[in-house]
């Protein structure tokens, strides 16, 4: 049909001359959004299951019944500790088996889990919007959204971001979170040569 424009599922119109990079970027963003949503859903379900199990045990105890021992629900999240040596130059995530641990859904970890959810939300928003951000910019965005008590300083947010990278097993650059060198200059720059003589 003439007069119609092809759009992708998110309503974006491909530009003339776009190569495979734009499609690859869109596919990567969709994969990140899906991974964040699945992890969030799994964590919330685990928290609900742990709560239901605790309530069942309390009800049985109050009724004087002994509850049959069952395996506890999956009430933790597996975190793989990323380090610079484990992130390939392409941004792909690599992990060593001995660098993983479970973050249990226990009261002592609730603040860390809240930080994990806040960063998952921020990464989700970045990728849904098709944007990227530096770690510093992400810190300011998260604090501006009202999470300042969770992230009193940049290093706390960086640790939560490492938890997200480890839980999703997706390298930080693929999440849309970039680093910037100190002294980075942005904007229009004009250089003038010194006059000789």
Secondary structure, DSSP 8 states (H G I E B T S, - for coil): -TT-----TTS----TT--HHHHHHHHHHHHHHHHHHHHHHHHHHHHHHHHHHHHHHHHHHHTT-----------EEEEE---GGGB-TTS-B---GGGEEEEE-SGGGHHHHHHHHHHHHHHHHHHHTT--EEHHHHHHHHIIIIITTT-SSHHHHHHHHHHHHHHHT--HHHHTEE---TT---S----------
